[in-house]
Amino acid sequence: MNRARHLAMLAAASATAIPGTARAQNSTVRIGAAANDSYAVTYFAQDGGFFERARIDADIQPFSSAPAMVAAAAGNAIDVGMADLIQVGNAFNRGVPFGFIASAGIYDSKLPTTLLCVAKNSLYKTAKDLEGQAVAVVAIASIGGISFQEWLKAGGADVSKVKMLELPFSTMGPALTRGTVAAALIAEPFLSSFKNDVRPLGDTYAAIAKTFFLSGSFASRDWVNANRDVAKRLVAAFQAAAAWSNTHRDDTAPMLAKYAKLDLDTIRGMARATFATTLDPRQMQPILDIATRYNQLAKPIRAQDLIIPV
């Protein structure tokens, strides 16, 4: 037997002894993540071992806001990010082939995790009190920004008389205590970490609907088409992590404390996010419709068009 044939037989024997060896190789995916609870399923999937079991080597890159993740994905700095429907919808309307591959945080009016707050000693009590004032939101073109405007209108305030500013959640508490802004729309875990310095003024999200999607994992259609198997495994990991996180608050609390750099007792005492495990267009369309009405989307979008099947 010549050497070439001998080596070929050894290779065939090895492949038979370890079936699927080639398929068992891990795939690296660059994933953007944020440390607020409704976006943190990426971290839970990583520390909970869901990416590892899906053979995903997650190169997780932290971001302070969803718009920054959308920009990073558009510049090919990450493969997958987390954002809300308005941010992804705006990119879609500009011809960027983004869409959602997995759902994440969902708003539930029975357990809000984002509230409009003012400084503890503030005299502001109503929507009209904010006329002529500056109010902080993490992104104006976002669900939070629209919910705040809808809440103002419901409270009889003139939206045009309120100035919205964009600030990261982490800076909103200090901005309130300094008087830089009159109010701020703060999400957990920062909402709880600032609880000694601020007080709630209203649940603005309830002005939209009783329940809807807050966020989802997005990617470009080009990336999904070129990495179909990887995308399927990634989505399966996200969905499994979401379902697990909903019933394992004690396990995810230390993870969130680590990435958000907050005290564990703060995490345990705060309202925790609930995660959807499927992409339901019925939970998406109301946000797209109200965003169009507020000119946050240049043109209407069907929820189905923002879903990338994997």
N, C-alpha and C positions, 0 to 999 in steps of 0.2 A: 504494500500500500504506500503510495507516494505521500509526501508531507502535506501537500495541499488538501488531498482527500481526507487524510487523517484529521486535520484541523477542522474541516467542514463537518465531519461526523461528530467531533467533540462539541462543536457549537450547537448542532442539532440536538444532541443528547442533553445539553444544558438547558436549551429552550424547553425540551419536553419535561425535564425535572422540575423547572420553575415556570409553570405556565403564566403567561401574562406579564412577564418581567418587563418588557418594553412599555406596556401600558401602565405599570405601577410607578413609573417615574413621576415625581412631583412637578407641578407647573407653577412658575412664579407669576403672581399677579400684583401689580402696583395698585394699592387701594387707599383712597383718601378717607379719613375718619375725623370725627369731631367728638369732643368729650362730654357734650350734653346728653342727657339720658335717652331722649327719643332718637338720637343718631348713633348711640353707643353699641348697637348690636354687632357692629364690625369688631369692636374690642372683645365683646362677649364670645363671638365666634372664634376669635383667635385664642383667648385664654381658656375657653371651654373645650378646646381641642377639635372643634367642628371643621376648621380649615384643614387641620392635619389629617383627619379621617377622610376628608374629600381629596386628599393628595394635592392640596394647595399650599404653596409657600407664599404666605401673604407678606408682601413688602408694604407695611402700613405706614402711611405718611400723615402726620397730624395737621389739621387745619383749624383755624379759629372761626371760619364761617363757611356756609355752603356756597355762596357766590365764588369764593376763592377756589373751591374744589371744581366748580364748573369751568372756571378759567383755566385751571391746571389741566383738566381733561381735554379742553379744546386745544391746549398747547402740547398735548401728548406727554405731559409730565406724569400722569397717572392713567390707569386703564379703567378703573371703576371708582365712583365717588358716591356721596350721599347728598341729596338736595330735595327741595320741595318741588311741587308740580309747576309753579310759576317760573322758577329759575330754569328748569329743564325745558318748559314750554317756550320760553323766550328764545333759548338756543335753537330749538326745533323750528320756530318761525323764521329764524335767520338763516335756515338752511343747514345748520349743524346737525348731523344725523344722530342725535342723542335720543335715548328712550330708557324707560325703566325695565330692569330685569328682575327686581325683587322689591317687595314692600318692606317698610320698617315701622316707625312710630305712627300711632293712630290717636287722634284726639277723641276723648270721651268726656262729655260735659259733667259726668258724675265724679270724675277724678281728674280735674285739670292739672296740668304740669307747667303751664305758662300763664302768668297773670300780669296785668298792668299794675305797676306799683309806684308809690310816691315815697318820699322820705317820711320817717316815722312822725316827725313833728310838722309835717306839711299841713297847710290849711285847705288844700285841694280835696274836694269831696265829690264833684260831679264832672261829667264830660264838658259842660260849658265852662267850668273853671279853667280848663286847659287852653281856651282860646287866647291867642297871643303868646303862648308858651312853646318851648322846645321839648319834644318828646323823643326818647331814644327807642329805636327798634334795631334788630340785628341786620335787617335788610329791608329797604322800603318796598322793593319789588319782591314781596314774599307773602306767604299766608299771614304772617304776623302783621305786616304792614297793612294789608287789606282788612284784616279783622279789626284792627285799631280804627281805621276809617269808618267801617261799618258800625262799630260801637259808638263812635262820636256822633254819627248821624242819628242812631237810635236814641241817643241821649239829648238830642236837640242842639248839638253844637255845630258850628260852621267849620267844616273840615279845612277850608281854605285859610282859616285863621290860626291853624295849628301847624307848627314847623316840625317835620320829622327829620331826625338825624340818625345816621347809621353808626352803631357802636357795638363792639364785641360784648357778649353777655358778661364776661369777666370784669369789665370796666363800668358796668351800669350802676352797681351799688355805690361805689365811690362817687360817680357822677351825680347821683341823687343827693348824697350827703353834702357834697360841695355846692349844690345848687346849680350845677352846669346845665342840667335838664330838670324839668318839672315832674316828669313821669318817665317810666321805662317799662317796656314789655320784656319781662325776665322769665327765662325758662329754667327748669331744674337742670342740674343741681345747684345752680347759682341762686335760684330763688330761696332755697333753704339756707344757703351760706350767708345771705344778706339779711336774714329774718330779724336780726336784732336792730337793724338800721332802717328797714323799710316796712311799709304796710300795703296790703292789696287795695287797689281802687276798683278793679273790675276784671271779669273774665271776658276778654274781648273775643275769644274764639267762639263763644256761645252765640255771638251775633251772626255767625255764618251757618252753623248747623250743630246738631247734637253730637254727631260723630263724623269724622272724615280723616283721610290720610294726612299725616304731617310730613312724612318724608319717605324716601325710597332710594334704593341703590340703582344708579344709572350707569350706562356705558354707551359707547358709540356703536351703531349698527355694523360699522366696518370691523370693529374689534370682535364683536360677537360672531359675525360671519366667519372671521378668520380663526376663531378660537371656540368653535361650537362645543366641543367636549369639555373644555375648561370652564366655559360659561355655565354649562349644565351642572357641573360639580360645584361651582361657586354658588349658584342659586340654591342648590340643595343644602349647602352648608348654611347659607343665610336663613333659609326657612326653618331648618332644624334648630338653629341657634335662637331664632325668634320664639318658636314654640317653647323651647326649654327655658328661655329667660322669663317668660310670662309666669312660670310656676316655680322658679328658683331665685326669688329675690335675695335670699340670704347668700346665695353663691355669687350673684352678680354684684352685690354691694361692694365687696372688697375690690373687685375689678374696676368699677366706676370710680371708687375713691382713689385708686392708684393713678388712673389716667386723668381724672379731673383735678387731682391734687387737692382733695378735700378730706376732711376728717370722716372716718367711717361712721361715727354716730350721726353726722349730718345726713349722710346717704340713707342710713336706716330710718331716719325720722322724716324723710321727705316723701312727697307723692311720686311714685315711680311710673315710668312710661309703660304702656301696653303696646305690644307689637303685633301687627297683622302678619299672617303667614301666606297670604295669596294676594295677587294683584287684582283687586276688584274694581272695575271701571265705575261702578255705582258709587264708590267712595272717593272717586277721583273727579268725576264730571262737575259736581257742584263748585269745586275750587276753580276749575278752569272757566266756568261760566261767570263766576263773580269777578275773577281776575280780568276777564274781557270787559265786563261792565265798568271796572275801575281803570281801564286803559293800561293795565299792567301786562296785558297780552295784546299784541298788535292786531291779531285776528283770532277768531274762535278756533278751538282745537277739540277734536273728539278724543276722549280718554283712550280709546282703543289704539289711536295713532301714536300714543306715547308709550305703548307697551311693546317691548321686543320679545317675542316668543323665543324661548330657548329649548 
